[in-house]
Amino acid sequence: MSKPASQGKSAKGGAKKKVHAEHVQPQMKIVLSDTCAVCKTPCQRGLDYLARMTKPGALGKGVPCVLTLPKRA
């Protein structure tokens, strides 16, 4: 007996996306609360993180800073 078409391999092949060599995914740096405290242009994410870190016993690993994105040409 042969298998029905629905049970065999799918006709849709999963082709990989081609990525250009010059394409670079922008990465934000992780900054700690001391950096957020002296920031000249504070963002809401940084202010929220700073407020959480001022509480006693708070542990933090930092937040991504939107001001550290690399400049686009």
Phi and psi in degrees as GROMACS dihedral restraints (atoms count N, CA, C in turn):
[ dihedral_restraints ]
;  ai    aj    ak    al  type     phi  dphi    fc
    3     4     5     6     1   -98.0    20    10
    4     5     6     7     1   153.4    20    10
    6     7     8     9     1   -78.8    20    10
    7     8     9    10     1   145.9    20    10
    9    10    11    12     1   -64.9    20    10
   10    11    12    13     1   156.6    20    10
   12    13    14    15     1   -60.7    20    10
   13    14    15    16     1   -29.0    20    10
   15    16    17    18     1   -71.4    20    10
   16    17    18    19     1   -21.0    20    10
   18    19    20    21     1   -93.5    20    10
   19    20    21    22     1   -12.8    20    10
   21    22    23    24     1   -81.6    20    10
   22    23    24    25     1  -165.9    20    10
   24    25    26    27     1   -67.9    20    10
   25    26    27    28     1   145.2    20    10
   27    28    29    30     1   -70.7    20    10
   28    29    30    31     1   144.9    20    10
   30    31    32    33     1   -73.4    20    10
   31    32    33    34     1   -20.3    20    10
   33    34    35    36     1   -84.9    20    10
   34    35    36    37     1   109.3    20    10
   36    37    38    39     1   -83.9    20    10
   37    38    39    40     1   137.0    20    10
   39    40    41    42     1   -81.5    20    10
   40    41    42    43     1    86.8    20    10
   42    43    44    45     1   -77.4    20    10
   43    44    45    46     1   138.7    20    10
   45    46    47    48     1   -76.1    20    10
   46    47    48    49     1   147.5    20    10
   48    49    50    51     1   -76.2    20    10
   49    50    51    52     1   142.1    20    10
   51    52    53    54     1   -89.0    20    10
   52    53    54    55     1   129.5    20    10
   54    55    56    57     1  -111.4    20    10
   55    56    57    58     1   131.6    20    10
   57    58    59    60     1   -70.6    20    10
   58    59    60    61     1   146.0    20    10
   60    61    62    63     1   -65.4    20    10
   61    62    63    64     1   -31.2    20    10
   63    64    65    66     1   -86.0    20    10
   64    65    66    67     1    -3.5    20    10
   66    67    68    69     1   -75.3    20    10
   67    68    69    70     1   123.1    20    10
   69    70    71    72     1  -123.6    20    10
   70    71    72    73     1   126.9    20    10
   72    73    74    75     1   -76.6    20    10
   73    74    75    76     1   123.0    20    10
   75    76    77    78     1   -66.0    20    10
   76    77    78    79     1   139.2    20    10
   78    79    80    81     1  -121.8    20    10
   79    80    81    82     1   134.1    20    10
   81    82    83    84     1   -93.1    20    10
   82    83    84    85     1   145.6    20    10
   84    85    86    87     1   -81.6    20    10
   85    86    87    88     1   148.7    20    10
   87    88    89    90     1   -89.0    20    10
   88    89    90    91     1   123.8    20    10
   90    91    92    93     1  -116.9    20    10
   91    92    93    94     1   153.4    20    10
   93    94    95    96     1   -96.4    20    10
   94    95    96    97     1   177.0    20    10
   96    97    98    99     1   -65.3    20    10
   97    98    99   100     1   -29.0    20    10
   99   100   101   102     1   -66.5    20    10
  100   101   102   103     1   -33.2    20    10
  102   103   104   105     1   -70.9    20    10
  103   104   105   106     1   -41.0    20    10
  105   106   107   108     1   -65.0    20    10
  106   107   108   109     1   -32.2    20    10
  108   109   110   111     1   -67.6    20    10
  109   110   111   112     1   -32.2    20    10
  111   112   113   114     1  -103.4    20    10
  112   113   114   115     1     9.3    20    10
  114   115   116   117     1   -67.2    20    10
  115   116   117   118     1   137.1    20    10
  117   118   119   120     1   -78.3    20    10
  118   119   120   121     1   -27.0    20    10
  120   121   122   123     1  -127.7    20    10
  121   122   123   124     1    80.1    20    10
  123   124   125   126     1   -68.9    20    10
  124   125   126   127     1   141.6    20    10
  126   127   128   129     1  -103.8    20    10
  127   128   129   130     1   167.1    20    10
  129   130   131   132     1   -65.7    20    10
  130   131   132   133     1   -38.2    20    10
  132   133   134   135     1   -62.3    20    10
  133   134   135   136     1   -42.6    20    10
  135   136   137   138     1   -67.5    20    10
  136   137   138   139     1   -39.5    20    10
  138   139   140   141     1   -66.0    20    10
  139   140   141   142     1   -39.6    20    10
  141   142   143   144     1   -63.9    20    10
  142   143   144   145     1   -42.2    20    10
  144   145   146   147     1   -64.6    20    10
  145   146   147   148     1   -42.4    20    10
  147   148   149   150     1   -62.0    20    10
  148   149   150   151     1   -40.7    20    10
  150   151   152   153     1   -64.9    20    10
  151   152   153   154     1   -39.4    20    10
  153   154   155   156     1   -67.0    20    10
  154   155   156   157     1   -36.7    20    10
  156   157   158   159     1   -77.6    20    10
  157   158   159   160     1   -14.8    20    10
  159   160   161   162     1   -80.0    20    10
  160   161   162   163     1   -12.3    20    10
  162   163   164   165     1   -77.3    20    10
  163   164   165   166     1   142.7    20    10
  165   166   167   168     1   -62.5    20    10
  166   167   168   169     1   136.2    20    10
  168   169   170   171     1    81.4    20    10
  169   170   171   172     1     8.0    20    10
  171   172   173   174     1   -74.5    20    10
  172   173   174   175     1   138.3    20    10
  174   175   176   177     1  -116.4    20    10
  175   176   177   178     1   134.5    20    10
  177   178   179   180     1  -142.5    20    10
  178   179   180   181     1   153.4    20    10
  180   181   182   183     1  -114.2    20    10
  181   182   183   184     1     7.3    20    10
  183   184   185   186     1    97.8    20    10
  184   185   186   187     1   172.6    20    10
  186   187   188   189     1  -132.4    20    10
  187   188   189   190     1   151.4    20    10
  189   190   191   192     1   -68.2    20    10
  190   191   192   193     1   133.3    20    10
  192   193   194   195     1  -102.1    20    10
  193   194   195   196     1   121.1    20    10
  195   196   197   198     1   -70.6    20    10
  196   197   198   199     1   -17.0    20    10
  198   199   200   201     1   -80.4    20    10
  199   200   201   202     1    -7.4    20    10
  201   202   203   204     1  -101.8    20    10
  202   203   204   205     1    13.7    20    10
  204   205   206   207     1   -67.4    20    10
  205   206   207   208     1   142.2    20    10
  207   208   209   210     1   -67.2    20    10
  208   209   210   211     1   147.6    20    10
  210   211   212   213     1   -71.9    20    10
  211   212   213   214     1   136.8    20    10
  213   214   215   216     1   -85.2    20    10
  214   215   216   217     1   143.4    20    10
